[in-house]
Amino acid sequence: MSSSRVGLRLAACLLNISEARRKYIVENIAKAALLDKNGKKHPQVSVLNIFSDQDYNRSVITIAASVDKLGLAEDLVRHVPGCSVFLFGEADLPEKRSLVQRRKQLGWFTRRDFSALQPDLGAAPARRCGLTACFRAL
């Protein structure tokens, strides 16, 4: 008898990248997000969408994974050195702040010194660019 996936709880991850013009970089980050700590593909992780805006040189990668695979954030930090992860929604325990609340709390759009930020995982961003990830349980 096969196991049912009806009760599978999902988490979404939005990877915001300050890169769109060099497609290979965006694709390599998407591939890295699919790997576990041993470099093997997570069976319950999928890249749903990659949106790149050439004019603004920004990309967003949307990933879905089972809630059991929320270690995806740690794996991403391991495979993409220098990335910063900020949790929100169900993944932001115990506060469960929304993305808007997190950005306001961090001063994301008004801040000048990003090196003072304390991400939930990974390195503090040197400036408002590079790779940041937000994880939200669905």
C-alpha positions in Angstrom: 0.0 0.0 0.0 1.5 3.4 -1.0 1.6 6.2 1.5 -0.7 9.1 1.1 0.6 12.7 0.5 -2.7 14.3 1.2 -1.6 15.4 4.7 1.8 16.7 3.5 2.4 20.2 5.0 4.4 22.5 2.8 6.8 25.4 3.3 7.6 28.1 0.7 11.0 29.7 0.4 11.5 32.9 -1.6 15.2 33.5 -2.5 15.8 37.1 -3.4 19.0 37.5 -5.4 20.7 40.6 -6.6 21.5 39.0 -9.9 19.6 38.4 -13.1 21.9 39.2 -16.0 24.2 36.2 -15.4 21.7 33.4 -15.7 24.2 30.7 -14.7 24.6 32.3 -11.2 20.8 32.2 -10.6 20.6 28.6 -11.9 23.5 27.5 -9.7 21.8 29.0 -6.6 18.5 27.2 -7.5 20.4 23.9 -7.9 22.1 24.4 -4.6 18.8 24.9 -2.8 17.8 21.4 -3.9 20.7 19.8 -2.2 21.1 18.4 1.3 24.1 18.8 3.5 25.8 15.8 1.7 25.2 17.3 -1.7 22.4 14.9 -2.6 19.0 16.1 -3.9 16.2 16.5 -1.4 13.3 14.2 -2.6 10.7 16.6 -1.2 12.1 19.9 -2.5 11.1 21.6 -5.8 11.9 24.8 -7.5 8.5 26.2 -8.5 9.5 29.3 -10.3 12.5 31.5 -11.2 11.6 35.1 -12.1 14.4 37.4 -13.3 14.2 41.1 -14.0 17.0 42.1 -16.3 16.4 45.9 -15.9 16.7 45.8 -12.1 19.2 42.9 -12.0 17.1 41.0 -9.5 15.8 37.4 -9.4 13.4 35.6 -7.1 13.5 31.8 -6.9 10.3 30.2 -5.4 10.9 26.8 -3.7 8.4 24.4 -2.0 9.4 21.7 0.4 7.7 19.6 3.1 7.8 21.2 6.5 9.9 18.3 7.6 12.6 19.7 5.2 12.9 23.1 6.8 16.5 22.2 7.3 16.6 23.5 3.7 17.6 26.9 5.1 20.7 25.5 6.8 21.6 23.5 3.7 21.3 26.6 1.5 23.6 28.5 3.8 26.1 25.7 3.6 26.0 25.5 -0.2 25.8 29.2 -1.0 28.4 30.9 1.3 27.6 34.5 2.3 23.8 34.2 2.0 21.5 35.6 4.7 18.3 33.9 5.8 15.4 35.8 7.5 12.5 33.7 8.6 8.9 34.8 8.6 5.4 33.4 9.0 5.1 29.9 10.6 8.9 29.5 10.2 9.5 32.5 12.5 9.0 31.0 15.9 7.7 32.0 18.3 6.7 35.4 16.9 5.4 34.3 13.5 6.0 37.7 12.0 4.8 38.5 8.5 7.2 39.4 5.8 6.1 43.0 6.0 6.6 43.0 9.8 10.1 41.5 9.4 11.1 44.1 6.8 9.9 46.9 9.0 11.6 45.5 12.1 14.9 45.2 10.1 14.5 48.6 8.5 15.1 46.8 5.2 14.1 49.7 2.9 15.5 52.6 5.0 18.7 51.0 6.4 22.1 52.1 5.1 24.3 49.8 7.2 23.3 46.2 6.4 26.3 44.7 8.1 24.6 45.3 11.5 21.7 43.0 10.7 21.5 39.7 12.5 19.9 37.1 10.1 18.3 34.0 11.5 20.9 32.0 9.5 24.0 32.7 7.6 26.1 35.8 7.3 25.0 39.4 7.8 24.5 41.1 4.4 27.3 43.5 3.5 24.7 45.7 1.8 21.2 45.4 0.4 22.2 43.0 -2.3 23.4 39.4 -2.7 21.2 36.6 -1.6 18.6 36.6 1.1 16.0 33.9 1.7 12.6 34.1 3.5 11.0 30.8 4.6 7.3 30.5 5.3 5.3 27.5 6.3 2.1 27.1 4.3 
